[in-house]
Amino acid sequence: MNSAHVLILHGSPGSGKTTLARTISEQLRADGVAHAVIDVDELNLIFPSPRRDFWLANLAAIWPNYAQVPDIRVIIPTVIADAERLEQLRAAVPAASFVVCELTAPIDELKARVTQREPTDEWRSSLRARVDHHAERTDLEQIRDVLVSTHHRSEEDAARDVLRVIGWTVS
């Protein structure tokens, strides 16, 4: 059986999950490493949403297609809400080695990032509240395997650091 390796980029809104997923993908591509990025937001694009875990069902449905690629590295940027959601995520990608990398930066920087990128006051306000909620969580150490800061770093440096700490070394 082929071995799939999954990297979950987890963190507060504004921590750089999607940006780092793309940058890590570019670094893996440059090194000729088989990989994929699965965008959870894209798996959940349906209105009205039939249920909260719709994206998990979609991930489980497409996972066998990825798992058959020899030694594939799969990057999934998402926010893991709690330990139960982490277990659901693990169940959606069975027989894969799995690592959760939490991305972090100071709260003021996270809020500035989401304020800068969002088009409406409603979205900016909602995401700033989610930044506060994430900062108040007491379970983050149990969710993550490793922690990487994106504060005052280039995307490339942060991506190389993620790859180094999880053991997916890139030249």
C-alpha positions in Angstrom: 0.0 0.0 0.0 1.2 3.5 -0.8 2.1 5.9 2.0 0.4 9.2 2.2 1.7 12.0 4.4 -0.7 14.7 5.6 0.2 18.2 6.8 -2.6 20.1 8.5 -1.9 23.8 8.6 -4.0 24.9 11.5 -4.3 28.3 13.1 -6.2 31.5 13.7 -7.7 33.4 10.8 -4.8 35.5 9.4 -2.1 33.1 10.5 -1.1 32.3 6.9 -2.6 28.8 6.4 -3.7 29.2 2.8 -0.7 31.4 1.8 1.8 28.9 3.4 0.0 25.9 1.7 0.7 27.5 -1.7 4.3 28.4 -0.8 5.0 24.9 0.5 3.4 23.5 -2.6 5.8 25.6 -4.8 8.8 24.4 -2.7 7.8 20.8 -3.0 7.1 21.2 -6.8 10.6 22.7 -7.3 12.0 19.6 -5.6 9.9 17.2 -7.7 8.0 15.9 -4.6 4.5 14.4 -5.3 2.1 16.5 -3.4 -1.4 18.1 -3.4 -3.1 21.0 -1.6 -6.7 20.3 -0.6 -8.6 23.5 0.0 -11.2 22.9 2.7 -13.0 26.1 1.8 -13.5 24.8 -1.8 -14.8 21.5 -0.5 -17.5 23.4 1.4 -18.7 25.7 -1.4 -22.4 25.0 -1.4 -25.4 27.1 -0.5 -27.3 26.4 1.6 -24.9 24.1 3.4 -26.6 20.8 4.1 -24.6 20.3 7.4 -21.6 21.6 9.3 -19.3 18.7 8.3 -20.1 18.8 4.6 -16.5 19.4 3.8 -15.4 16.4 5.8 -17.7 14.1 3.8 -16.3 15.6 0.6 -12.7 15.1 1.9 -13.4 11.4 2.8 -15.0 10.9 -0.7 -12.0 12.2 -2.6 -9.3 10.9 -0.3 -8.8 7.5 -2.0 -7.8 9.3 -5.2 -4.9 11.1 -3.4 -4.0 8.1 -1.3 -3.2 6.0 -4.3 -0.3 8.3 -5.4 2.9 6.8 -4.0 4.4 8.7 -1.1 2.2 11.8 -1.8 2.4 14.8 0.6 -1.0 16.4 1.1 -1.3 19.9 2.6 -4.7 20.8 4.1 -5.1 24.4 5.5 -7.9 24.6 8.0 -9.0 25.6 11.5 -9.4 22.6 13.8 -12.3 23.6 16.1 -11.6 21.0 18.8 -10.3 17.5 19.6 -13.5 15.9 18.1 -13.0 17.7 14.8 -9.3 16.6 14.8 -10.5 12.9 15.1 -13.0 13.4 12.3 -10.3 14.8 10.1 -8.0 11.9 10.8 -10.9 9.5 10.0 -11.5 11.2 6.7 -7.9 10.5 5.6 -7.3 6.9 6.9 -3.9 5.2 6.7 -2.0 8.4 6.4 0.8 9.8 8.6 -0.6 12.9 10.0 0.9 16.1 11.5 -0.8 19.3 12.7 1.3 22.4 12.4 -0.2 25.4 14.1 0.7 28.8 12.6 0.9 31.7 14.9 1.5 35.5 15.0 0.6 38.2 17.5 -3.1 39.0 17.8 -2.7 42.5 16.5 -0.9 41.3 13.4 -3.6 38.6 12.8 -6.3 41.2 13.1 -4.5 43.5 10.8 -4.1 40.7 8.2 -7.8 39.8 8.2 -8.8 43.4 8.1 -6.6 44.1 5.1 -7.8 41.1 3.1 -11.6 41.1 3.7 -13.9 43.1 1.4 -16.6 44.1 3.9 -16.9 45.4 7.4 -19.1 42.5 8.3 -16.4 39.9 7.3 -13.6 41.9 8.9 -15.5 42.2 12.2 -16.4 38.5 12.1 -12.9 37.4 11.5 -11.4 39.7 14.1 -13.8 38.0 16.6 -12.6 34.6 15.4 -9.0 35.7 16.0 -10.0 36.6 19.6 -11.8 33.3 20.0 -8.8 31.3 18.8 -6.5 33.2 21.2 -8.7 32.3 24.1 -8.7 28.5 23.4 -7.1 26.3 26.0 -6.8 23.2 23.9 -4.3 24.3 21.3 -1.4 22.3 22.8 -3.4 19.1 22.6 -4.4 19.8 18.9 -1.0 20.7 17.4 2.1 18.6 16.9 4.3 21.6 16.1 4.1 25.4 16.3 5.6 27.8 13.7 5.4 31.6 13.8 4.7 33.6 10.7 5.4 36.9 12.4 7.9 39.1 10.6 9.0 36.4 8.2 8.8 35.9 4.5 6.4 33.3 3.2 9.4 31.3 1.9 11.2 31.3 5.2 8.1 30.3 7.2 7.4 27.5 4.6 10.9 26.2 4.9 10.6 26.2 8.7 7.4 24.2 8.5 8.9 21.7 6.2 12.0 21.4 8.4 10.1 20.9 11.7 7.8 18.3 10.2 10.6 16.4 8.6 9.6 17.1 4.9 13.0 18.6 4.2 13.4 20.5 1.0 16.7 21.6 -0.5 
